[in-house]
Amino acid sequence: MSSATAAFLFPGQGAQRVGMATDLYAASPAARAVFDEADDALGERLSEVVFNGPAEALTLSHNAQPAILTASVACLRAAEERLGAAFPAPAFAAGHSLGEYTALAAAGALALADAVRLVRRRGELMQAASEAAPSGMAAVLGMALTEVEAVCAETGAQVANVNSAEQVVIAARNEALRRASALAEERGARRVVPLDVAGAFHSDVMRPAQQALADELRAVPISAARYPVVANATASPMTQPEEARAELAEQVCAPVLWQASMEFMAAQGAARFVEFGPGKTLTGLARRIVPGAATANVGGLDEARALA
């Protein structure tokens, strides 16, 4: 891998696809061990859904979240296996929403089995909160954050993700989301795109999930991270167990400050961003947020081989 200071990125829910990391499972003992450990932790063959579908089953939050985490860690371990001693420790890691659990697992703060079980439970709790309060999310494109915040203040929606200067995601109960989407378009948003999600993640709709998840987190051992993980809710680095425990509870309702997280890592010297897992959303955002940054993706066998 390049000697440039690296930051590792891990995708969130929505990145899943049937067949992800299948080639790594077949070719990499390290990746296979990750999937086998995840299956054992859950007491079921989640890997069968990952590799063979159906897509409807993989998309369910309680499957998608542990599936993406497992596939992402498998991609990381396969790259480590491939590069051996040449594989560097990153200066930072960050994960988008669900991906924050993956980042903490990658950094050694969470054991893989605990992380998989936690995100399975997280998915169940978020699905239940969504069903109790029909709600959703929409990406507002081409509108400044201050203008999106004004729209939210007038309609009851909330900012859920600040992904870049050009992309802010809002969340709310269905009627408030409809009003906010219409008002954003009226005020000049280039486009408002409804997201295919179960509910209003990273908003007050998730309060019941937040409290229950906080209880779960108190029972799970968390270690000091080997390298800083930049927190979604604060865009600040965390390494200590209690920081991680508090962050994982807070981020269920707090907005994901992804643009600020990327800017922080760049300001601290990160010049190469490597996304481990399915999709290329985060490296696409990295190129927009940090012009000139080097980026790479590891989502399969060929990409793991090419990483150098």
C-alpha positions in Angstrom: 0.0 0.0 0.0 1.1 3.6 -0.6 3.1 5.2 2.2 0.7 8.1 2.3 -1.1 8.4 5.6 -4.2 6.2 5.3 -7.7 6.3 6.7 -9.9 3.2 6.5 -13.6 3.7 5.7 -16.5 1.3 6.2 -19.9 1.6 4.5 -23.3 1.7 6.1 -26.7 0.1 5.4 -27.8 0.2 1.8 -24.4 -1.0 0.5 -25.5 -4.6 0.7 -25.8 -6.7 -2.5 -26.4 -10.4 -3.0 -23.1 -12.2 -3.7 -20.8 -9.6 -2.0 -17.4 -11.0 -1.0 -18.3 -14.5 -2.4 -15.0 -14.6 -4.3 -13.1 -13.7 -1.1 -14.8 -16.5 0.8 -13.7 -19.0 -1.8 -10.1 -17.7 -2.2 -9.1 -16.2 1.2 -8.8 -18.3 4.4 -8.9 -15.1 6.4 -12.1 -13.9 4.8 -13.7 -17.3 5.2 -12.9 -17.3 8.9 -14.7 -14.0 9.3 -17.9 -15.3 7.7 -17.7 -18.6 9.7 -17.2 -16.7 12.9 -20.2 -14.5 12.2 -22.4 -17.5 11.4 -21.4 -19.1 14.7 -22.1 -15.9 16.6 -25.6 -15.6 15.2 -26.3 -19.3 15.4 -27.4 -19.3 11.7 -26.0 -19.3 8.2 -26.2 -15.6 7.5 -23.6 -16.2 4.9 -26.1 -18.2 2.8 -28.3 -15.1 2.5 -25.3 -12.9 1.7 -24.0 -15.2 -1.1 -27.3 -16.5 -2.5 -30.1 -14.1 -1.4 -32.9 -13.6 -1.9 -32.4 -9.8 -2.1 -35.6 -9.2 -0.1 -34.1 -11.1 2.9 -30.7 -9.5 2.7 -32.3 -6.0 2.6 -34.1 -6.5 6.0 -32.3 -4.4 8.6 -31.6 -7.3 10.9 -29.8 -9.1 8.1 -28.3 -6.2 6.2 -26.5 -4.8 9.1 -24.6 -7.9 10.2 -24.1 -8.9 6.6 -22.4 -5.6 5.6 -20.3 -5.6 8.8 -19.1 -9.2 8.1 -18.4 -8.6 4.4 -16.5 -5.4 5.2 -14.3 -7.1 7.9 -13.8 -10.0 5.5 -12.5 -7.5 2.8 -10.1 -6.0 5.4 -8.8 -9.3 6.6 -8.3 -10.6 3.0 -6.2 -7.4 2.2 -4.2 -7.9 5.3 -3.6 -11.5 4.4 -2.6 -10.5 0.9 -0.1 -7.7 1.9 1.3 -9.3 5.1 3.9 -7.2 6.7 3.4 -4.5 4.1 -0.1 -3.8 5.3 0.1 -0.6 7.4 -1.9 0.4 10.4 -4.1 3.4 9.4 -3.9 6.7 11.1 -7.7 6.7 11.5 -10.8 4.7 10.7 -14.4 5.9 10.2 -17.6 4.1 9.3 -20.9 5.6 8.1 -23.7 4.8 10.6 -23.6 1.0 10.8 -20.1 1.2 9.5 -19.0 2.7 12.8 -19.4 -0.7 14.4 -17.2 -2.2 11.6 -14.6 0.5 12.2 -14.5 -0.3 15.9 -14.2 -4.1 15.2 -11.4 -3.4 12.7 -9.6 -1.3 15.3 -9.9 -4.1 17.9 -12.3 -2.3 20.2 -15.2 -4.8 19.5 -14.7 -8.5 19.1 -16.2 -9.6 15.8 -18.8 -11.9 17.4 -20.0 -9.1 19.7 -20.1 -6.7 16.9 -22.2 -9.0 14.7 -24.6 -9.7 17.5 -24.9 -6.0 18.4 -25.8 -4.9 14.9 -28.2 -7.8 14.5 -30.0 -6.4 17.6 -29.6 -2.8 16.4 -31.3 -3.7 13.1 -34.2 -5.4 15.0 -34.6 -2.3 17.3 -34.5 0.2 14.4 -37.0 -1.9 12.4 -39.4 -2.0 15.4 -39.1 1.8 15.9 -39.8 2.3 12.2 -42.9 0.2 12.3 -44.1 2.0 15.4 -43.8 5.4 13.6 -44.1 5.2 9.8 -41.3 7.4 8.6 -38.5 7.7 6.1 -35.5 9.6 4.8 -34.6 11.7 1.7 -31.4 13.0 0.2 -31.5 16.7 -0.5 -29.0 17.5 -3.3 -27.6 20.8 -4.2 -28.8 22.8 -1.2 -26.6 24.3 1.6 -26.8 22.8 5.0 -28.1 26.1 6.6 -31.0 26.1 4.0 -31.8 22.5 4.7 -31.8 23.2 8.5 -34.3 26.0 7.8 -36.6 23.7 5.9 -36.4 21.2 8.8 -37.2 23.8 11.4 -40.3 24.7 9.5 -41.6 21.2 8.8 -40.5 19.0 11.8 -38.0 17.1 9.8 -34.4 16.6 11.0 -31.0 16.5 9.4 -29.9 12.9 9.6 -26.6 12.8 7.5 -24.4 15.6 6.4 -22.6 13.6 3.7 -21.0 16.4 1.7 -21.6 20.1 0.8 -23.9 18.9 -1.9 -25.7 16.1 -0.1 -27.7 16.4 3.1 -30.1 13.6 4.2 -33.2 14.5 6.1 -35.5 12.2 8.2 -39.0 12.4 9.7 -42.4 10.8 10.0 -44.0 10.5 6.6 -46.1 13.6 6.6 -43.3 15.9 7.9 -40.9 14.3 5.4 -43.3 15.0 2.5 -43.6 18.6 3.6 -39.9 19.0 4.0 -39.1 17.4 0.6 -41.6 19.7 -1.2 -40.4 22.8 0.6 -36.7 22.0 -0.3 -37.6 21.6 -3.9 -39.6 24.8 -3.8 -36.6 26.7 -2.4 -34.2 25.5 -5.0 -32.8 22.1 -4.1 -31.4 20.5 -7.3 -33.2 17.3 -6.4 -34.8 15.5 -3.5 -34.4 11.7 -3.6 -36.5 9.5 -1.3 -34.3 6.7 0.2 -35.3 3.1 0.3 -35.1 2.6 4.0 -37.4 1.2 6.7 -37.7 4.5 8.6 -36.2 7.8 9.9 -32.8 6.6 11.0 -30.7 9.2 12.9 -33.7 11.1 14.1 -36.0 11.2 17.2 -38.1 8.4 15.7 -35.3 6.1 16.8 -35.5 7.1 20.6 -37.0 3.7 21.6 -34.3 1.9 19.8 -31.6 4.1 21.4 -32.6 3.3 24.9 -32.8 -0.4 24.3 -29.5 -0.4 22.5 -27.8 1.5 25.3 -28.8 -1.3 27.6 -27.3 -3.9 25.2 -24.1 -1.9 24.9 -23.6 -1.8 28.7 -23.3 -5.6 28.7 -20.8 -5.9 25.9 -17.0 -5.7 26.5 -15.3 -2.9 24.6 -11.5 -2.5 24.5 -9.3 0.5 23.7 -9.0 0.9 19.9 -5.6 0.3 18.3 -6.1 3.5 16.3 -8.6 6.4 16.5 -12.1 5.9 15.1 -13.7 9.2 14.2 -17.2 9.4 15.7 -20.3 10.0 13.6 -22.0 12.2 16.1 -19.0 14.5 16.9 -16.5 14.1 14.0 -13.9 13.7 16.8 -11.5 10.8 17.4 -12.2 8.2 20.0 -10.1 5.4 21.4 -11.4 4.6 24.8 -14.1 2.1 25.6 -16.5 4.5 27.3 -16.2 6.9 24.4 -17.2 4.2 22.0 -20.1 3.0 24.2 -21.6 6.4 24.5 -21.1 7.1 20.8 -22.8 3.9 19.6 -25.8 4.8 21.7 -25.9 8.5 20.6 -25.5 7.9 16.9 -28.8 6.1 16.6 -30.6 9.4 16.8 -27.8 11.9 16.1 -26.9 13.1 12.6 -24.0 11.5 10.9 -21.4 14.2 10.5 -19.6 12.5 7.6 -18.3 15.6 5.8 -16.8 17.0 9.0 -15.3 13.6 9.8 -13.6 13.4 6.5 -12.4 17.0 6.8 -11.0 16.2 10.3 -9.0 13.2 9.0 -7.7 15.2 6.1 -6.6 18.1 8.4 -4.7 15.6 10.5 -2.8 14.4 7.5 -4.8 11.6 6.0 -4.2 11.6 2.2 -5.3 8.1 1.2 -8.8 6.8 1.9 -9.5 3.0 1.5 -13.0 1.8 1.6 -13.4 -1.8 2.7 -16.7 -3.5 1.9 -19.4 -3.4 -0.8 -19.9 -0.3 -2.9 -17.9 2.8 -3.5 -20.1 5.4 -1.9 -17.6 6.6 0.7 -14.6 6.9 -1.6 -16.9 8.9 -4.0 -17.6 11.2 -1.2 -13.9 11.4 -0.2 -13.0 12.6 -3.7 -15.6 15.4 -3.4 -14.8 16.4 0.2 -11.0 16.1 0.0 -9.9 17.1 -3.5 -6.7 15.4 -4.6 -7.0 12.6 -2.0 -6.0 9.1 -3.2 -8.8 6.5 -2.9 -9.1 2.8 -3.2 -11.8 0.2 -2.7 -11.6 -3.4 -1.5 -14.9 -5.1 -2.2 -13.7 -8.4 -3.7 -10.7 -10.6 -4.6 -9.4 -8.5 -7.5 -9.4 -5.3 -5.5 -7.7 -7.0 -2.6 -5.0 -8.3 -4.9 -4.6 -4.8 -6.5 -4.2 -3.0 -3.2 -0.6 -2.0 -3.0 
